[in-house]
């Protein structure tokens, strides 16, 4: 929890919930397991020649998924120099509100995976700023 709290944009409630509800009781083997348990994986529908994406799966922990999206908004606002924020701004900032909401779900998934890697290896997300 202390490691997450050291990052700017991550509050006490977010760090505590991530630690107790998500990262504290399960060992993940790869990034797909992290995103799958949070319900932030894409769902594809293939029927003959037609292949469509139907949004995120929503099969995982609803509390963690909502927290991840809220934390993604906070991250974009409070970590302007991070690689993840720059990617979001380059790709989605020029679009309308709907496109930005779609993009923030992608940021939430990438941020959740980056935080998992940070807790496992000690390497913070690229360009992340720590609290003073």
KELO-276505 format. One record per atom (N, C-alpha, C): x, y, z; atom name; chain. Coordinates in steps of 0.2 Angstrom, whole numbers, padded with zeros to 4 digits. Last residue first. Layout:
{x: X y: Y z: Z atom: CA chain: A}
...
***
This chain:
{x: 0030 y: 0072 z: -0015 atom: N chain: A}
{x: 0035 y: 0075 z: -0011 atom: CA chain: A}
{x: 0036 y: 0072 z: -0004 atom: C chain: A}
{x: 0026 y: 0058 z: -0025 atom: N chain: A}
{x: 0024 y: 0063 z: -0020 atom: CA chain: A}
{x: 0030 y: 0066 z: -0017 atom: C chain: A}
{x: 0033 y: 0055 z: -0041 atom: N chain: A}
{x: 0031 y: 0053 z: -0034 atom: CA chain: A}
{x: 0029 y: 0059 z: -0030 atom: C chain: A}
{x: 0028 y: 0052 z: -0058 atom: N chain: A}
{x: 0031 y: 0057 z: -0053 atom: CA chain: A}
{x: 0029 y: 0054 z: -0046 atom: C chain: A}
{x: 0032 y: 0042 z: -0072 atom: N chain: A}
{x: 0028 y: 0043 z: -0066 atom: CA chain: A}
{x: 0032 y: 0048 z: -0061 atom: C chain: A}
{x: 0039 y: 0038 z: -0083 atom: N chain: A}
{x: 0038 y: 0045 z: -0082 atom: CA chain: A}
{x: 0034 y: 0047 z: -0076 atom: C chain: A}
{x: 0033 y: 0022 z: -0083 atom: N chain: A}
{x: 0037 y: 0026 z: -0086 atom: CA chain: A}
{x: 0035 y: 0033 z: -0085 atom: C chain: A}
{x: 0029 y: 0015 z: -0066 atom: N chain: A}
{x: 0027 y: 0017 z: -0073 atom: CA chain: A}
{x: 0031 y: 0022 z: -0076 atom: C chain: A}
{x: 0043 y: 0009 z: -0057 atom: N chain: A}
{x: 0037 y: 0013 z: -0058 atom: CA chain: A}
{x: 0035 y: 0013 z: -0065 atom: C chain: A}
{x: 0048 y: -0007 z: -0052 atom: N chain: A}
{x: 0050 y: -0002 z: -0057 atom: CA chain: A}
{x: 0043 y: 0002 z: -0058 atom: C chain: A}
{x: 0046 y: -0017 z: -0043 atom: N chain: A}
{x: 0048 y: -0011 z: -0040 atom: CA chain: A}
{x: 0050 y: -0006 z: -0046 atom: C chain: A}
{x: 0039 y: -0029 z: -0047 atom: N chain: A}
{x: 0046 y: -0028 z: -0049 atom: CA chain: A}
{x: 0050 y: -0022 z: -0045 atom: C chain: A}
{x: 0026 y: -0029 z: -0042 atom: N chain: A}
{x: 0030 y: -0035 z: -0042 atom: CA chain: A}
{x: 0037 y: -0034 z: -0043 atom: C chain: A}
{x: 0022 y: -0015 z: -0042 atom: N chain: A}
{x: 0022 y: -0019 z: -0036 atom: CA chain: A}
{x: 0026 y: -0026 z: -0036 atom: C chain: A}
{x: 0024 y: -0013 z: -0056 atom: N chain: A}
{x: 0027 y: -0009 z: -0051 atom: CA chain: A}
{x: 0027 y: -0013 z: -0044 atom: C chain: A}
{x: 0015 y: -0022 z: -0062 atom: N chain: A}
{x: 0022 y: -0023 z: -0063 atom: CA chain: A}
{x: 0026 y: -0019 z: -0058 atom: C chain: A}
{x: 0003 y: -0016 z: -0057 atom: N chain: A}
{x: 0005 y: -0023 z: -0055 atom: CA chain: A}
{x: 0012 y: -0024 z: -0056 atom: C chain: A}
{x: 0004 y: -0004 z: -0063 atom: N chain: A}
{x: 0004 y: -0004 z: -0056 atom: CA chain: A}
{x: 0006 y: -0011 z: -0054 atom: C chain: A}
{x: 0002 y: -0008 z: -0077 atom: N chain: A}
{x: 0008 y: -0005 z: -0075 atom: CA chain: A}
{x: 0009 y: -0005 z: -0067 atom: C chain: A}
{x: -0011 y: -0013 z: -0076 atom: N chain: A}
{x: -0005 y: -0018 z: -0078 atom: CA chain: A}
{x: 0002 y: -0015 z: -0075 atom: C chain: A}
{x: -0018 y: -0001 z: -0073 atom: N chain: A}
{x: -0018 y: -0007 z: -0069 atom: CA chain: A}
{x: -0012 y: -0012 z: -0070 atom: C chain: A}
{x: -0014 y: 0006 z: -0085 atom: N chain: A}
{x: -0012 y: 0008 z: -0079 atom: CA chain: A}
{x: -0012 y: 0003 z: -0073 atom: C chain: A}
{x: -0021 y: -0001 z: -0095 atom: N chain: A}
{x: -0014 y: -0001 z: -0095 atom: CA chain: A}
{x: -0011 y: 0002 z: -0089 atom: C chain: A}
{x: -0034 y: 0000 z: -0091 atom: N chain: A}
{x: -0031 y: -0006 z: -0091 atom: CA chain: A}
{x: -0024 y: -0006 z: -0091 atom: C chain: A}
{x: -0035 y: 0014 z: -0091 atom: N chain: A}
{x: -0036 y: 0011 z: -0085 atom: CA chain: A}
{x: -0033 y: 0004 z: -0085 atom: C chain: A}
{x: -0033 y: 0017 z: -0104 atom: N chain: A}
{x: -0029 y: 0020 z: -0100 atom: CA chain: A}
{x: -0029 y: 0016 z: -0093 atom: C chain: A}
{x: -0045 y: 0011 z: -0109 atom: N chain: A}
{x: -0039 y: 0009 z: -0111 atom: CA chain: A}
{x: -0033 y: 0011 z: -0107 atom: C chain: A}
{x: -0054 y: 0020 z: -0103 atom: N chain: A}
{x: -0054 y: 0013 z: -0101 atom: CA chain: A}
{x: -0048 y: 0010 z: -0103 atom: C chain: A}
{x: -0051 y: 0032 z: -0110 atom: N chain: A}
{x: -0049 y: 0031 z: -0103 atom: CA chain: A}
{x: -0050 y: 0024 z: -0100 atom: C chain: A}
{x: -0056 y: 0030 z: -0123 atom: N chain: A}
{x: -0049 y: 0030 z: -0121 atom: CA chain: A}
{x: -0047 y: 0029 z: -0114 atom: C chain: A}
{x: -0070 y: 0031 z: -0120 atom: N chain: A}
{x: -0067 y: 0025 z: -0123 atom: CA chain: A}
{x: -0060 y: 0024 z: -0122 atom: C chain: A}
{x: -0070 y: 0045 z: -0116 atom: N chain: A}
{x: -0072 y: 0039 z: -0112 atom: CA chain: A}
{x: -0070 y: 0032 z: -0114 atom: C chain: A}
{x: -0066 y: 0051 z: -0128 atom: N chain: A}
{x: -0061 y: 0051 z: -0122 atom: CA chain: A}
{x: -0063 y: 0046 z: -0117 atom: C chain: A}
{x: -0076 y: 0048 z: -0137 atom: N chain: A}
{x: -0070 y: 0045 z: -0138 atom: CA chain: A}
{x: -0065 y: 0045 z: -0132 atom: C chain: A}
{x: -0086 y: 0055 z: -0130 atom: N chain: A}
{x: -0087 y: 0048 z: -0131 atom: CA chain: A}
{x: -0080 y: 0045 z: -0132 atom: C chain: A}
{x: -0082 y: 0069 z: -0132 atom: N chain: A}
{x: -0082 y: 0066 z: -0125 atom: CA chain: A}
{x: -0083 y: 0058 z: -0125 atom: C chain: A}
{x: -0071 y: 0069 z: -0146 atom: N chain: A}
{x: -0076 y: 0071 z: -0142 atom: CA chain: A}
{x: -0077 y: 0067 z: -0136 atom: C chain: A}
{x: -0053 y: 0070 z: -0149 atom: N chain: A}
{x: -0060 y: 0068 z: -0150 atom: CA chain: A}
{x: -0065 y: 0071 z: -0146 atom: C chain: A}
{x: -0040 y: 0074 z: -0145 atom: N chain: A}
{x: -0044 y: 0078 z: -0150 atom: CA chain: A}
{x: -0051 y: 0076 z: -0151 atom: C chain: A}
{x: -0037 y: 0065 z: -0135 atom: N chain: A}
{x: -0038 y: 0071 z: -0133 atom: CA chain: A}
{x: -0042 y: 0075 z: -0138 atom: C chain: A}
{x: -0032 y: 0052 z: -0140 atom: N chain: A}
{x: -0039 y: 0053 z: -0139 atom: CA chain: A}
{x: -0041 y: 0060 z: -0137 atom: C chain: A}
{x: -0018 y: 0052 z: -0143 atom: N chain: A}
{x: -0023 y: 0047 z: -0147 atom: CA chain: A}
{x: -0030 y: 0049 z: -0146 atom: C chain: A}
{x: -0011 y: 0061 z: -0135 atom: N chain: A}
{x: -0010 y: 0060 z: -0143 atom: CA chain: A}
{x: -0016 y: 0057 z: -0146 atom: C chain: A}
{x: -0017 y: 0058 z: -0123 atom: N chain: A}
{x: -0018 y: 0064 z: -0126 atom: CA chain: A}
{x: -0016 y: 0064 z: -0133 atom: C chain: A}
{x: -0012 y: 0044 z: -0121 atom: N chain: A}
{x: -0019 y: 0046 z: -0121 atom: CA chain: A}
{x: -0020 y: 0052 z: -0124 atom: C chain: A}
{x: 0002 y: 0046 z: -0121 atom: N chain: A}
{x: -0001 y: 0042 z: -0126 atom: CA chain: A}
{x: -0009 y: 0043 z: -0127 atom: C chain: A}
{x: 0004 y: 0054 z: -0110 atom: N chain: A}
{x: 0005 y: 0057 z: -0117 atom: CA chain: A}
{x: 0002 y: 0053 z: -0122 atom: C chain: A}
{x: 0000 y: 0045 z: -0100 atom: N chain: A}
{x: -0004 y: 0051 z: -0101 atom: CA chain: A}
{x: -0003 y: 0054 z: -0108 atom: C chain: A}
{x: 0010 y: 0036 z: -0101 atom: N chain: A}
{x: 0003 y: 0034 z: -0102 atom: CA chain: A}
{x: -0001 y: 0040 z: -0104 atom: C chain: A}
{x: 0022 y: 0043 z: -0098 atom: N chain: A}
{x: 0021 y: 0040 z: -0105 atom: CA chain: A}
{x: 0013 y: 0038 z: -0106 atom: C chain: A}
{x: 0019 y: 0058 z: -0088 atom: N chain: A}
{x: 0020 y: 0050 z: -0089 atom: CA chain: A}
{x: 0019 y: 0048 z: -0096 atom: C chain: A}
{x: 0017 y: 0071 z: -0086 atom: N chain: A}
{x: 0023 y: 0069 z: -0090 atom: CA chain: A}
{x: 0024 y: 0062 z: -0091 atom: C chain: A}
{x: 0005 y: 0072 z: -0079 atom: N chain: A}
{x: 0005 y: 0074 z: -0086 atom: CA chain: A}
{x: 0011 y: 0072 z: -0090 atom: C chain: A}
{x: -0003 y: 0066 z: -0068 atom: N chain: A}
{x: 0004 y: 0064 z: -0070 atom: CA chain: A}
{x: 0004 y: 0066 z: -0078 atom: C chain: A}
{x: -0015 y: 0071 z: -0065 atom: N chain: A}
{x: -0010 y: 0073 z: -0060 atom: CA chain: A}
{x: -0003 y: 0070 z: -0062 atom: C chain: A}
{x: -0024 y: 0067 z: -0075 atom: N chain: A}
{x: -0024 y: 0074 z: -0073 atom: CA chain: A}
{x: -0018 y: 0076 z: -0069 atom: C chain: A}
{x: -0022 y: 0054 z: -0077 atom: N chain: A}
{x: -0021 y: 0058 z: -0083 atom: CA chain: A}
{x: -0020 y: 0066 z: -0081 atom: C chain: A}
{x: -0025 y: 0049 z: -0064 atom: N chain: A}
{x: -0018 y: 0049 z: -0067 atom: CA chain: A}
{x: -0017 y: 0053 z: -0073 atom: C chain: A}
{x: -0039 y: 0052 z: -0064 atom: N chain: A}
{x: -0034 y: 0055 z: -0059 atom: CA chain: A}
{x: -0027 y: 0055 z: -0062 atom: C chain: A}
{x: -0043 y: 0043 z: -0073 atom: N chain: A}
{x: -0044 y: 0050 z: -0074 atom: CA chain: A}
{x: -0039 y: 0054 z: -0070 atom: C chain: A}
{x: -0038 y: 0031 z: -0067 atom: N chain: A}
{x: -0036 y: 0033 z: -0074 atom: CA chain: A}
{x: -0037 y: 0040 z: -0075 atom: C chain: A}
{x: -0046 y: 0030 z: -0056 atom: N chain: A}
{x: -0039 y: 0031 z: -0055 atom: CA chain: A}
{x: -0036 y: 0034 z: -0062 atom: C chain: A}
{x: -0058 y: 0027 z: -0062 atom: N chain: A}
{x: -0058 y: 0033 z: -0058 atom: CA chain: A}
{x: -0050 y: 0035 z: -0057 atom: C chain: A}
{x: -0055 y: 0015 z: -0067 atom: N chain: A}
{x: -0057 y: 0020 z: -0072 atom: CA chain: A}
{x: -0056 y: 0027 z: -0068 atom: C chain: A}
{x: -0052 y: 0007 z: -0056 atom: N chain: A}
{x: -0047 y: 0008 z: -0061 atom: CA chain: A}
{x: -0049 y: 0014 z: -0066 atom: C chain: A}
{x: -0065 y: 0008 z: -0049 atom: N chain: A}
{x: -0059 y: 0011 z: -0046 atom: CA chain: A}
{x: -0054 y: 0012 z: -0051 atom: C chain: A}
{x: -0072 y: 0000 z: -0058 atom: N chain: A}
{x: -0074 y: 0007 z: -0057 atom: CA chain: A}
{x: -0068 y: 0011 z: -0054 atom: C chain: A}
{x: -0065 y: -0012 z: -0056 atom: N chain: A}
{x: -0065 y: -0009 z: -0063 atom: CA chain: A}
{x: -0067 y: -0002 z: -0062 atom: C chain: A}
{x: -0066 y: -0015 z: -0043 atom: N chain: A}
{x: -0060 y: -0014 z: -0045 atom: CA chain: A}
{x: -0060 y: -0010 z: -0052 atom: C chain: A}
{x: -0080 y: -0017 z: -0043 atom: N chain: A}
{x: -0077 y: -0012 z: -0039 atom: CA chain: A}
{x: -0070 y: -0010 z: -0041 atom: C chain: A}
{x: -0082 y: -0028 z: -0051 atom: N chain: A}
{x: -0085 y: -0022 z: -0053 atom: CA chain: A}
{x: -0082 y: -0016 z: -0049 atom: C chain: A}
{x: -0071 y: -0040 z: -0057 atom: N chain: A}
{x: -0073 y: -0037 z: -0051 atom: CA chain: A}
{x: -0075 y: -0030 z: -0052 atom: C chain: A}
{x: -0076 y: -0046 z: -0073 atom: N chain: A}
{x: -0072 y: -0047 z: -0067 atom: CA chain: A}
{x: -0075 y: -0043 z: -0061 atom: C chain: A}
{x: -0083 y: -0045 z: -0084 atom: N chain: A}
{x: -0084 y: -0051 z: -0081 atom: CA chain: A}
{x: -0080 y: -0051 z: -0074 atom: C chain: A}
{x: -0083 y: -0035 z: -0093 atom: N chain: A}
{x: -0087 y: -0034 z: -0087 atom: CA chain: A}
{x: -0088 y: -0040 z: -0083 atom: C chain: A}
{x: -0077 y: -0034 z: -0106 atom: N chain: A}
{x: -0080 y: -0040 z: -0104 atom: CA chain: A}
{x: -0085 y: -0039 z: -0098 atom: C chain: A}
{x: -0079 y: -0019 z: -0117 atom: N chain: A}
{x: -0076 y: -0023 z: -0112 atom: CA chain: A}
{x: -0080 y: -0029 z: -0109 atom: C chain: A}
{x: -0085 y: -0020 z: -0134 atom: N chain: A}
{x: -0083 y: -0017 z: -0128 atom: CA chain: A}
{x: -0079 y: -0021 z: -0123 atom: C chain: A}
{x: -0086 y: -0028 z: -0145 atom: N chain: A}
{x: -0092 y: -0026 z: -0142 atom: CA chain: A}
{x: -0091 y: -0023 z: -0135 atom: C chain: A}
{x: -0080 y: -0028 z: -0161 atom: N chain: A}
{x: -0078 y: -0028 z: -0154 atom: CA chain: A}
{x: -0084 y: -0025 z: -0151 atom: C chain: A}
{x: -0083 y: -0040 z: -0175 atom: N chain: A}
{x: -0084 y: -0033 z: -0171 atom: CA chain: A}
{x: -0082 y: -0034 z: -0164 atom: C chain: A}
{x: -0082 y: -0046 z: -0190 atom: N chain: A}
{x: -0079 y: -0047 z: -0184 atom: CA chain: A}
{x: -0079 y: -0040 z: -0180 atom: C chain: A}
{x: -0089 y: -0056 z: -0203 atom: N chain: A}
{x: -0090 y: -0050 z: -0199 atom: CA chain: A}
{x: -0086 y: -0051 z: -0192 atom: C chain: A}
{x: -0088 y: -0068 z: -0210 atom: N chain: A}
{x: -0084 y: -0063 z: -0212 atom: CA chain: A}
{x: -0084 y: -0057 z: -0207 atom: C chain: A}
{x: -0094 y: -0077 z: -0196 atom: N chain: A}
{x: -0092 y: -0077 z: -0203 atom: CA chain: A}
{x: -0087 y: -0072 z: -0205 atom: C chain: A}
{x: -0093 y: -0068 z: -0183 atom: N chain: A}
{x: -0098 y: -0072 z: -0186 atom: CA chain: A}
{x: -0097 y: -0072 z: -0194 atom: C chain: A}
{x: -0086 y: -0064 z: -0168 atom: N chain: A}
{x: -0084 y: -0066 z: -0175 atom: CA chain: A}
{x: -0090 y: -0070 z: -0177 atom: C chain: A}
{x: -0083 y: -0052 z: -0156 atom: N chain: A}
{x: -0089 y: -0056 z: -0159 atom: CA chain: A}
{x: -0087 y: -0057 z: -0166 atom: C chain: A}
{x: -0073 y: -0049 z: -0142 atom: N chain: A}
{x: -0074 y: -0049 z: -0149 atom: CA chain: A}
{x: -0080 y: -0054 z: -0151 atom: C chain: A}
{x: -0070 y: -0039 z: -0129 atom: N chain: A}
{x: -0074 y: -0045 z: -0131 atom: CA chain: A}
{x: -0075 y: -0044 z: -0138 atom: C chain: A}
{x: -0056 y: -0034 z: -0119 atom: N chain: A}
{x: -0061 y: -0033 z: -0125 atom: CA chain: A}
{x: -0064 y: -0039 z: -0126 atom: C chain: A}
{x: -0055 y: -0032 z: -0101 atom: N chain: A}
{x: -0053 y: -0036 z: -0108 atom: CA chain: A}
{x: -0058 y: -0035 z: -0113 atom: C chain: A}
{x: -0057 y: -0029 z: -0088 atom: N chain: A}
{x: -0055 y: -0024 z: -0093 atom: CA chain: A}
{x: -0052 y: -0027 z: -0099 atom: C chain: A}
{x: -0060 y: -0036 z: -0077 atom: N chain: A}
{x: -0065 y: -0035 z: -0082 atom: CA chain: A}
{x: -0064 y: -0030 z: -0087 atom: C chain: A}
{x: -0050 y: -0039 z: -0068 atom: N chain: A}
{x: -0053 y: -0033 z: -0067 atom: CA chain: A}
{x: -0059 y: -0032 z: -0072 atom: C chain: A}
{x: -0046 y: -0051 z: -0073 atom: N chain: A}
{x: -0049 y: -0051 z: -0066 atom: CA chain: A}
{x: -0053 y: -0045 z: -0065 atom: C chain: A}
{x: -0040 y: -0047 z: -0085 atom: N chain: A}
{x: -0046 y: -0051 z: -0085 atom: CA chain: A}
{x: -0050 y: -0051 z: -0078 atom: C chain: A}
{x: -0029 y: -0040 z: -0081 atom: N chain: A}
{x: -0035 y: -0036 z: -0085 atom: CA chain: A}
{x: -0041 y: -0041 z: -0084 atom: C chain: A}
{x: -0022 y: -0050 z: -0075 atom: N chain: A}
{x: -0023 y: -0044 z: -0072 atom: CA chain: A}
{x: -0029 y: -0041 z: -0075 atom: C chain: A}
{x: -0020 y: -0059 z: -0086 atom: N chain: A}
{x: -0024 y: -0061 z: -0080 atom: CA chain: A}
{x: -0026 y: -0055 z: -0076 atom: C chain: A}
{x: -0013 y: -0052 z: -0095 atom: N chain: A}
{x: -0020 y: -0054 z: -0096 atom: CA chain: A}
{x: -0024 y: -0056 z: -0090 atom: C chain: A}
{x: 0000 y: -0051 z: -0089 atom: N chain: A}
{x: -0005 y: -0045 z: -0089 atom: CA chain: A}
{x: -0012 y: -0047 z: -0091 atom: C chain: A}
{x: 0003 y: -0065 z: -0078 atom: N chain: A}
{x: 0004 y: -0061 z: -0084 atom: CA chain: A}
{x: -0001 y: -0055 z: -0084 atom: C chain: A}
{x: 0001 y: -0071 z: -0066 atom: N chain: A}
{x: 0006 y: -0073 z: -0070 atom: CA chain: A}
{x: 0008 y: -0069 z: -0076 atom: C chain: A}
{x: -0003 y: -0065 z: -0049 atom: N chain: A}
{x: -0004 y: -0065 z: -0056 atom: CA chain: A}
{x: 0002 y: -0067 z: -0060 atom: C chain: A}
{x: -0009 y: -0070 z: -0034 atom: N chain: A}
{x: -0003 y: -0070 z: -0038 atom: CA chain: A}
{x: -0004 y: -0070 z: -0045 atom: C chain: A}
{x: -0019 y: -0062 z: -0023 atom: N chain: A}
{x: -0019 y: -0067 z: -0028 atom: CA chain: A}
{x: -0012 y: -0065 z: -0032 atom: C chain: A}
{x: -0021 y: -0053 z: -0012 atom: N chain: A}
{x: -0023 y: -0060 z: -0011 atom: CA chain: A}
{x: -0022 y: -0065 z: -0017 atom: C chain: A}
{x: -0017 y: -0040 z: -0016 atom: N chain: A}
{x: -0015 y: -0043 z: -0010 atom: CA chain: A}
{x: -0016 y: -0051 z: -0009 atom: C chain: A}
{x: -0023 y: -0035 z: -0027 atom: N chain: A}
{x: -0016 y: -0037 z: -0028 atom: CA chain: A}
{x: -0014 y: -0041 z: -0021 atom: C chain: A}
{x: -0037 y: -0033 z: -0023 atom: N chain: A}
{x: -0035 y: -0036 z: -0029 atom: CA chain: A}
{x: -0028 y: -0039 z: -0029 atom: C chain: A}
{x: -0041 y: -0029 z: -0010 atom: N chain: A}
{x: -0046 y: -0032 z: -0015 atom: CA chain: A}
{x: -0043 y: -0036 z: -0021 atom: C chain: A}
{x: -0030 y: -0023 z: -0004 atom: N chain: A}
{x: -0034 y: -0028 z: -0001 atom: CA chain: A}
{x: -0039 y: -0032 z: -0005 atom: C chain: A}
{x: -0024 y: -0014 z: -0014 atom: N chain: A}
{x: -0020 y: -0019 z: -0010 atom: CA chain: A}
{x: -0024 y: -0025 z: -0007 atom: C chain: A}
{x: -0035 y: -0007 z: -0019 atom: N chain: A}
{x: -0031 y: -0011 z: -0024 atom: CA chain: A}
{x: -0027 y: -0016 z: -0020 atom: C chain: A}
{x: -0039 y: -0001 z: -0007 atom: N chain: A}
{x: -0044 y: -0006 z: -0011 atom: CA chain: A}
{x: -0040 y: -0010 z: -0016 atom: C chain: A}
{x: -0028 y: 0007 z: -0004 atom: N chain: A}
{x: -0030 y: 0002 z: 0001 atom: CA chain: A}
{x: -0035 y: -0003 z: -0003 atom: C chain: A}
{x: -0027 y: 0015 z: -0015 atom: N chain: A}
{x: -0021 y: 0011 z: -0013 atom: CA chain: A}
{x: -0024 y: 0005 z: -0009 atom: C chain: A}
{x: -0039 y: 0022 z: -0014 atom: N chain: A}
{x: -0037 y: 0018 z: -0020 atom: CA chain: A}
{x: -0032 y: 0013 z: -0019 atom: C chain: A}
{x: -0038 y: 0028 z: -0002 atom: N chain: A}
{x: -0044 y: 0023 z: -0003 atom: CA chain: A}
{x: -0042 y: 0019 z: -0009 atom: C chain: A}
{x: -0027 y: 0037 z: -0004 atom: N chain: A}
{x: -0027 y: 0032 z: 0002 atom: CA chain: A}
{x: -0032 y: 0026 z: 0000 atom: C chain: A}
{x: -0023 y: 0039 z: -0021 atom: N chain: A}
{x: -0025 y: 0041 z: -0015 atom: CA chain: A}
{x: -0025 y: 0035 z: -0010 atom: C chain: A}
{x: -0013 y: 0044 z: -0034 atom: N chain: A}
{x: -0016 y: 0038 z: -0031 atom: CA chain: A}
{x: -0017 y: 0040 z: -0023 atom: C chain: A}
{x: -0006 y: 0055 z: -0038 atom: N chain: A}
{x: -0013 y: 0053 z: -0041 atom: CA chain: A}
{x: -0016 y: 0047 z: -0038 atom: C chain: A}
{x: 0010 y: 0050 z: -0036 atom: N chain: A}
{x: 0006 y: 0056 z: -0037 atom: CA chain: A}
{x: -0001 y: 0054 z: -0041 atom: C chain: A}
{x: 0015 y: 0036 z: -0026 atom: N chain: A}
{x: 0014 y: 0039 z: -0033 atom: CA chain: A}
{x: 0009 y: 0045 z: -0033 atom: C chain: A}
{x: 0014 y: 0031 z: -0013 atom: N chain: A}
{x: 0020 y: 0036 z: -0015 atom: CA chain: A}
{x: 0019 y: 0039 z: -0022 atom: C chain: A}
{x: 0004 y: 0022 z: -0013 atom: N chain: A}
{x: 0003 y: 0029 z: -0010 atom: CA chain: A}
{x: 0009 y: 0034 z: -0012 atom: C chain: A}
{x: 0011 y: 0011 z: -0018 atom: N chain: A}
{x: 0006 y: 0014 z: -0022 atom: CA chain: A}
{x: 0004 y: 0021 z: -0019 atom: C chain: A}
{x: 0019 y: 0008 z: -0007 atom: N chain: A}
{x: 0022 y: 0009 z: -0013 atom: CA chain: A}
{x: 0017 y: 0013 z: -0018 atom: C chain: A}
{x: 0010 y: 0006 z: 0004 atom: N chain: A}
{x: 0014 y: 0012 z: 0004 atom: CA chain: A}
{x: 0017 y: 0013 z: -0003 atom: C chain: A}
{x: 0004 y: -0006 z: 0000 atom: N chain: A}
{x: 0000 y: 0000 z: 0000 atom: CA chain: A}
{x: 0004 y: 0006 z: 0000 atom: C chain: A}
***
